[in-house]
Structures are given as structure tokens and as C-alpha cells.
Amino acid sequence: MKINFVNLKREFNLLEQKLIKDFLEVGNTGQYVNGKNLYEFERKIAKFLGVKYCIGVSSWTDGAILIFKAFSLKKSDEVITPSNSFLASCGAIVAAGATPVLADVDETYNLSYENAINLISNKTKVIMPVHLYGTPCEDIFKLKSLCRKRKIILIEDAAQSIGARIKRKMTGAIGDVGIFSLHPLKNLGIYGDGGIVSTNNKNVYEKLLLLRNHGLKNRDTATCWGYNARLSDLNAKFASTKLNYLNNWNKKHRNIAKYYNDNLDQSIIKPKINPNSESVFHNYIIRVKKRDRLKKYLFKNGIETSIHYPIPIHKQKPFINMNKIKLKNVEKFSKEILSLPIYHTLKKKEINYVVRKINLFMKKNRND
Ligand SMILES: Cc1ncc(COP(=O)(O)O)c(C=O)c1O
């Protein structure tokens, strides 16, 4: 059996006819940027998330850069964010001209609240937790009250967590701003790059509308300098169609995760999800000491796995050039974590096969 880590083609084939219809519909409007399909999607996703405003952007990264610009962050302003994330979380801070301060994570793999508090200084302008692997950052409400007290902006990196909830609130709808990715690999993925910024703050919303479109308030009149960071109408339409399926697909992810939890060898460390949270399992992470051997063994048996992330951000060259730090948990976990295949088109027999092969390996290598 051959099991890919991702299989986007299966999902495409499932939706092919609907996507062709979308293409024809958008094509026939004659409006491909800043058109009605973009605004319709923005209203629909805002309703889904339970926020007042959503702005479609060209990627999570562009959305984050624009948000940091909207809050006028400068070099002396610090943004606290966890080192266990995709490089972009930190890269966007640097690209916007601010200073990243990387924090450790706890056993949930998300931002450690204790470590974040210790890193706060009078330069801290933003805290940006990441709902990594589609699992809500457990301390998001504690962070919210901390930020309110200390007048710090709370931005949620919800790139991986669309549809995930904590205490019935959607991730990305809790802080001052949420930022989502529509990259093809995400749970709501499009056919190219894209992102969404969510907020209840009208000023932020209006500023973002300008920034993503050259600072123009209408076709000819500029209010400020801006960028070109728009989400195309065609991709907004595709995202809108796929949004109709998202809850169901996320539920399938949770079912696969439950199957892994219940059936994988007991010695394996499984994801720790707070009972108040509903993860969307963008990734399913296990932790084992003999990770590299297990990964090789699975590959030989036709099972592709991945590592999110093998090099913590604070160990990446561009960050080391700025600052050398040590973060105990992130460093330890990066050597032990392994991401298993999880997607809504994964078949029962494939999931079973993954479990069987992992358990066999664990049994054979019990005493190593
Ligand atoms: C946690 C996290 N933040 C940010 C990003 C960047 O998203 P984009 O590729 O849409 O810029 C990603 C994408 O992988 C991500 O996983």
C-alpha cells in the first residue's frame, strides 16, 4: 500500500464539477479582483467565524505584514510568538520591520503562558500565539485578559486552525485580530495562495481594506501608501464553495485523530487536547524517542510522514544571526515529533494500515 502524507488530487476530483461551475460563474462576471465574489466570501466567512469583519488577502504572510503595518509597529516594538511554528509566523514580523521575541511551548506544543509572561518587557507591543496543528492555544483566554491589562495587542496566528473552537469560540475570533491561511495544504485550501484577516475592530478593518489595495479608497484616490495583497475573486469563490464542506471535513479529521488515539501503541505520546477545545487536526502529531527510525521504517512500508517542524525557528540561520537563545521544550520536541497522514479523503483501510505498521514497529523495538 502507498499512503501519501497529503493527497490534494483526491479532494479536487471530489469537487471537480462544482469548481468548474464556479470558474464559469466568476468568468462571466468579468470581475476578477475586488469583485462581488470576494465581498460575498468575506461576508460568509465572517458569519462562519462569528466576527464583524473579514478581509481576503493574498496569503497569511501578507495579511500579517499588513496588520503589523496597520498597528504602526516599528523596530523597537517586540512581538512575542512561539518558536514551534512555521517560519512565516516570525518572518512576517521581521518583514514588517518589528522585532520578534521567540517563546517556548508547553506539552500541548502551543505557546507557554508562563514563558510568554517572562518575556514581556516595556517594548512588547503584540503577543501572537499560534493555534498550531489546528489545536486551539489552551491559554488564549488567559492571554486575552493579560493583554487587556498590559495594553498589548493580541493577534492569533490561526493559519492552521480554521473551524477550531475553544469554549465554543472560533479560533481567530478571540483576540484583536485573527489571521488564517488558505494555502492549498490548509483545511480550507484554495488553488494558489490566499489568506483571511478577521476582526471586530472597524478601524482595523478599514485600514486593511486600504493597505491591501495600494491605499486607494476608490479607483483614483489614495489615502495612504499601500500594497497589492488582494485575494482574487476566483479563489474567493472556490473558498466559498469549499467552506460548505469544512465542518464535515474537520469532523472527519477529528474521527481519524480519535482512531489514532484509541489504537496506536500506548507508549506513544498522543496530542493533548483540552476538553473545552475542538481541534481541527490540521496535523496529527505523535512523539516517540526513536522518531527517525520509525519515519524510515514507515517510508519503507509505503507510508509518508512529515515533521512539523524539524528545525525550530530560533535555530534557523536568519534568527540565529539576530539572537542566540535556548528553548528547552521546542528543541526537545523537534527531535521526537512525527506528523501522520490525516485528511478527509483518507480511507479506513489506509488508516488501519498506518496504525498496524506503527504498532508493529513499536512492538519490535520495545526495549531499544
Ligand atoms: C502557523 C502558520 N503561520 C503562517 C503560515 C503562512 O501562511 P501563508 O503560506 O498563507 O503565508 C503558515 C503556513 O504554512 C502556518 O502554518
The ligand as a Gaussian input file, in Angstrom:
#p B3LYP/6-31G(d) Opt

LIG

0 1
 C        1.344000      28.541000      11.557000
 C        1.498000      29.190000      10.211000
 N        1.635000      30.524000      10.144000
 C        1.772000      31.148000       8.959000
 C        1.779000      30.444000       7.777000
 C        1.968000      31.191000       6.476000
 O        0.843000      31.076000       5.657000
 P        0.891000      31.506000       4.122000
 O        1.598000      30.421000       3.376000
 O       -0.568000      31.622000       3.725000
 O        1.579000      32.815000       4.040000
 C        1.627000      29.071000       7.789000
 C        1.631000      28.298000       6.538000
 O        2.105000      27.200000       6.451000
 C        1.489000      28.419000       9.045000
 O        1.361000      27.088000       9.110000

